[in-house]
Every structure is written in structure tokens, then in C-alpha cells.
Amino acid sequence: MTLLQLQYFKALAQILHYTKAAKELHIAQPSLSYSINELEKELNVKLFDKENRKIRLTPYGEQFLTYVDRVLMLLDEGVQVLQQMAGSALQVVHLGYFHSISTSLIPSIMSGIYSQEENRGVRFQFLEATSFDILSKLKKGELDLAFCMHLDETVEAVPILKQPLYLTVPSNHPLAERSFVTFEDFAQEPIVMLEKSSSLRAQMDQAYSQHNLVPNIVFEVRECNAALQYVALRFGISVLPHVPAMENEKVSVIPIADEKQAFARTVYLSWAKSRPLSPAAQRSKNYILEHYAQLQS
């Protein structure tokens, strides 16, 4: 089995047409057919079924494709790492994070990383999304490093930040002038919640469950800014981390002090266990852990 055979197999599996795939690969169609036939002989299974002029992957082919994708992706990563080590390629780090740390933690980290001479050639490609989506993309190999709240057995995760949560209410709400509130102060209020994939939603569901209460949910939203908009429109209250949109005269932001429930969430720096980091990503990870990692109690 050769690398070319795997590359030819992947191209044909994606295009599902011998002539078009051969053209894409810049080879003659007989060469492609011969290569696939030899691969099938070696594996002793049929990878493709022919129906007139059309072809389709067999169940064996579908299963094999997942592994071929993984092998070729790891090979590409290896080439990039060697190029970076040799200084012949731009050092790119793919970093994911969620909105509420975009104007505080991320700029601070970037400033520190670029203050080191060896990192001047590093370039970051950022992805801002929900914590759940960030973790999903990290697991798929689309990110090198990720800040998120979700944990998974396939990734390493180190706590970086304890992010306090606040009660947000319309500016004319009876609680708006309070210096702090407890959970009991707002537990019966109509509330705007993040959707169920959010770690914050899980935390809030747990708080209500511990108090044997059912939340009066008026809206479920995907991200914090949407929740704030509904609060500003006086549909209800919400519990959120601090985000720039809170600087709004239509919304009051109140600290939550509660002896029974800690209204804060942990932000983790995560990376995949199964994929080696490039030198640039490794240096970035080391800097973040050295300067921001919190000791776990």
C-alpha cells in the first residue's frame, strides 16, 4: 500500500467518477483504475461498486475512508511541523475561544506571547464561537488550542480562569439598584436561558434542581448577546458572564452572592491528546500555562 494509492482512493471517494478524479489528480484514467484495483487486491475487499458509469463507495470503502482521512491529515500536519522547524513556513496557530473572553483574556495573552522574540513570526487564526462548537472543532482537528468550558476525554484541559456570573435585569427592575443578590432573590423571575448545549445552561439547571425549583424560562438563546437583548426588552432576567454589551443603560448588572451555589464558571485551555502540536502552538500553549494556569484544588 502506497501513499499515492491512498491519495488516489480519497480523490475517487470524494468525486465518485473515474474520469473526473483522474483529471483532478493529473493522471490517466487507466492509471487510476489500476491503482484502485491493486489496493482492493491488497485489502481483499471491494472499495467501490460500479453501476453503469456511476460508482459508489461500498461499506468497506466508507469505513476505510475515515482512516485514510485521518492518515493524510496527520501527514499534512507532520509536513507543516517540519516546515515550521526549518523556518520555511509561516507559523500559524489556530485558536478558538468564546465571546465573553474576547476583549479581556485574549488580547492580554496575545500581548504576552508577542512580547517574546521567538514568537514574532507566529500568526494566529482565530475562531470565535460557543464553547460547545469550539470543543467540537478542536476534536475534529480544525483548531490547535481552544478556550472552552466543556471537558472531553479526548482532550487535555487545564483551568485558566474563574469567570464570575452576574444577574442581568432591565434597568427599571426592582432588583436593579441592589449591590448584590442571592439565588432566592431571582429564582422565581422569568428567565432567559442559554440553550442546552451550553455549560452555563447545565450550571443553571443544576442550581434550580438543588433548590427543588423549575425555572420559568421565557426564551432559550444560543449566545450571551442575544440573552442581553431580551433582558433589555424587559422579557425577563438572565445570568451571564460579563460581556461588552452589558455597558448598556437599559440593563443593570448585579453580582451574585450565594452560600449554597458558586455563581462562576471555569475556563479551560484545551488541546487534543492524539495530535502533536506544532512548535508555534506548543510555545503558545507553554506561555499560556506558565502565566495563566490556575492550580487545581
C-alpha positions in Angstrom: 0.0 0.0 0.0 1.5 3.3 -1.1 0.8 7.0 -0.2 -0.3 7.6 -3.8 -2.8 4.8 -3.6 -4.3 6.4 -0.5 -4.4 9.8 -2.2 -6.0 8.3 -5.3 -8.6 6.5 -3.2 -9.5 9.6 -1.3 -9.9 11.7 -4.5 -12.1 9.0 -6.1 -14.2 8.6 -2.9 -14.9 12.3 -3.0 -15.6 12.7 -6.7 -17.1 9.2 -7.4 -16.2 9.5 -11.1 -13.1 7.9 -12.6 -12.6 10.3 -15.5 -13.1 13.4 -13.3 -11.0 12.1 -10.5 -8.1 11.2 -12.9 -8.3 14.7 -14.3 -8.2 16.2 -10.8 -5.2 14.1 -10.0 -3.5 14.9 -13.3 -3.1 11.2 -14.2 -4.5 8.9 -16.9 -7.7 7.1 -16.1 -6.2 3.6 -16.6 -3.5 4.5 -14.1 -6.2 5.4 -11.5 -8.2 2.3 -12.3 -5.1 0.1 -11.9 -4.1 1.8 -8.6 -7.5 1.2 -7.1 -7.7 -2.4 -8.3 -4.3 -3.1 -6.8 -5.4 -1.5 -3.5 -8.5 -3.7 -3.4 -6.5 -6.8 -4.1 -4.2 -5.9 -1.2 -7.1 -5.3 1.2 -9.0 -8.2 -0.2 -12.3 -6.2 -0.3 -14.2 -4.1 -2.8 -13.9 -0.4 -2.1 -16.2 0.8 -4.9 -19.3 -0.6 -6.6 -19.9 0.2 -10.3 -23.4 1.0 -11.6 -23.2 1.7 -15.3 -21.0 4.8 -15.5 -21.6 5.7 -11.8 -19.7 4.4 -8.8 -20.3 4.4 -5.1 -18.4 3.5 -2.0 -19.1 0.1 -0.6 -19.5 -0.2 3.2 -15.8 -1.3 3.3 -14.9 1.8 1.3 -16.8 4.1 3.7 -15.1 2.6 6.7 -11.7 2.8 5.1 -12.2 6.4 4.1 -12.4 7.5 7.7 -8.9 6.1 8.4 -7.4 7.4 5.1 -8.7 10.9 6.0 -7.0 10.6 9.4 -3.7 9.3 8.0 -3.5 12.1 5.3 -4.4 14.8 7.8 -1.7 13.6 10.2 0.8 13.5 7.4 -0.1 17.1 6.4 0.4 18.2 10.0 3.8 16.5 10.1 4.9 18.3 6.9 3.8 21.7 8.4 5.7 21.0 11.6 8.9 20.2 9.8 8.5 23.3 7.6 8.0 25.4 10.7 11.0 23.8 12.4 13.1 24.6 9.3 11.7 28.2 9.2 10.4 27.8 5.7 6.7 28.2 6.5 4.5 30.8 8.2 4.0 29.7 11.8 0.2 29.6 12.1 -1.7 28.7 15.3 -5.4 28.0 15.1 -7.0 29.3 18.3 -10.7 29.1 19.3 -12.4 31.0 22.1 -15.9 32.2 23.1 -17.2 35.8 23.1 -17.1 36.7 26.8 -13.2 36.4 26.9 -12.7 38.1 23.5 -11.9 41.6 24.9 -10.2 40.7 28.1 -8.3 37.4 28.2 -7.4 37.0 24.6 -5.8 40.5 24.0 -3.8 40.0 27.2 -2.5 36.6 26.1 -1.6 37.9 22.6 0.3 40.8 24.0 2.4 38.5 26.2 3.1 35.9 23.5 4.3 38.6 21.1 6.5 40.2 23.7 8.8 37.1 23.3 11.3 37.4 20.5 10.8 33.8 19.3 7.1 34.3 18.7 7.4 37.4 16.4 6.9 35.2 13.4 3.8 33.4 14.7 0.4 34.2 13.2 -2.9 33.3 14.8 -6.1 32.4 13.1 -8.9 33.0 15.5 -12.3 31.4 15.7 -15.0 32.8 18.0 -17.9 30.6 18.6 -19.8 28.9 21.5 -17.8 26.8 23.9 -19.6 23.6 22.6 -18.7 24.5 19.0 -15.1 25.3 19.9 -14.7 21.9 21.6 -16.2 20.2 18.5 -13.8 21.9 16.1 -10.8 21.1 18.4 -11.8 17.4 18.3 -12.1 17.5 14.5 -8.6 18.8 14.2 -9.7 22.3 13.0 -8.1 24.0 16.0 -4.7 23.7 17.7 -5.7 25.3 21.0 -9.1 26.2 22.5 -10.6 28.1 25.3 -13.8 26.5 26.4 -15.8 25.3 29.4 -16.7 21.8 28.1 -14.5 18.8 29.0 -14.0 15.7 27.0 -11.9 12.5 27.4 -10.1 13.1 24.1 -8.6 16.4 25.1 -6.2 17.7 27.7 -7.7 20.6 29.7 -6.1 23.0 32.2 -8.1 25.5 34.2 -7.1 29.1 33.3 -9.7 31.4 34.7 -12.6 31.5 37.1 -15.2 33.6 35.3 -17.9 35.2 37.7 -21.5 35.2 36.6 -23.8 38.2 37.1 -27.6 38.7 37.3 -28.7 41.0 34.4 -32.1 42.7 34.8 -33.9 45.5 33.0 -32.8 48.9 34.3 -36.3 49.5 35.8 -36.4 46.2 37.6 -36.9 46.2 41.4 -33.5 44.5 41.8 -31.7 46.9 39.6 -30.3 49.1 42.4 -29.1 46.2 44.6 -25.4 45.9 45.3 -25.7 42.1 45.2 -28.4 39.4 45.1 -28.8 35.8 46.1 -30.3 33.0 44.0 -33.5 33.2 46.1 -33.9 36.9 45.1 -34.4 36.0 41.4 -35.3 32.3 41.3 -39.0 32.9 40.6 -38.4 35.5 37.9 -39.0 34.9 34.2 -35.5 34.0 32.9 -33.7 34.0 29.5 -31.5 30.9 29.4 -28.8 29.8 27.0 -29.6 26.6 25.0 -29.0 23.1 26.5 -25.6 22.6 24.8 -24.2 25.5 26.9 -22.2 24.7 30.0 -23.8 27.7 31.6 -27.2 26.2 31.0 -26.1 23.0 32.7 -24.9 25.0 35.7 -28.1 27.0 35.9 -30.2 23.8 35.6 -28.2 22.4 38.5 -28.8 25.5 40.6 -32.6 25.2 40.2 -32.5 21.5 40.8 -30.6 21.9 44.1 -33.3 24.3 45.2 -36.1 22.0 44.0 -37.4 24.6 41.6 -38.3 24.7 38.0 -37.1 27.8 36.1 -39.7 30.0 34.4 -37.9 30.1 31.0 -39.2 32.7 28.6 -36.6 32.3 25.9 -33.7 29.9 25.0 -30.9 31.6 23.1 -27.5 30.5 21.6 -25.2 33.2 23.0 -24.9 35.9 25.6 -25.6 39.0 23.5 -29.0 37.6 22.4 -29.9 37.0 26.0 -29.0 40.6 26.9 -31.2 41.9 24.1 -34.2 40.1 25.5 -33.4 41.4 29.0 -33.1 45.0 27.6 -36.6 44.5 26.1 -37.9 43.5 29.6 -38.9 39.9 28.7 -37.0 38.6 31.8 -33.7 38.4 33.7 -30.6 36.3 32.8 -27.5 35.0 34.5 -24.4 35.7 32.3 -20.7 36.3 32.3 -19.5 39.8 31.8 -19.6 40.8 28.1 -19.0 44.2 26.4 -22.7 44.6 25.5 -23.5 44.9 29.2 -22.4 48.5 29.0 -26.0 49.4 28.3 -28.3 51.9 30.1 -31.2 49.5 29.5 -29.6 46.7 31.6 -28.3 46.5 35.2 -25.6 44.0 36.1 -25.6 42.7 39.7 -23.1 40.5 41.4 -24.5 37.2 42.8 -23.5 36.2 46.3 -24.9 32.8 47.4 -23.5 30.5 50.1 -25.2 27.4 48.6 -24.1 27.8 44.9 -20.9 29.3 43.4 -22.0 31.5 40.5 -18.8 31.3 38.5 -17.6 29.0 35.8 -14.2 27.6 34.9 -12.5 28.4 31.6 -10.0 25.8 30.3 -7.2 25.8 27.8 -7.6 22.6 25.8 -5.7 20.7 23.2 -6.2 17.2 21.6 -4.4 14.3 23.2 -3.9 12.4 20.0 -2.4 15.1 17.8 1.1 16.6 18.3 1.3 20.4 18.4 3.4 22.4 16.0 6.4 24.2 17.6 4.5 27.5 17.4 1.3 26.1 19.0 3.5 24.4 21.7 5.2 27.6 22.6 1.9 29.4 22.7 0.5 26.7 25.0 3.5 26.8 27.2 3.2 30.6 27.6 -0.5 30.4 28.5 0.1 27.7 31.1 3.0 29.4 32.6 1.3 32.8 33.0 -2.4 31.9 33.4 -2.9 28.4 34.6 -4.6 28.1 37.9 -3.7 25.4 40.5 -6.4 22.8 40.8 -7.6 22.3 44.4 
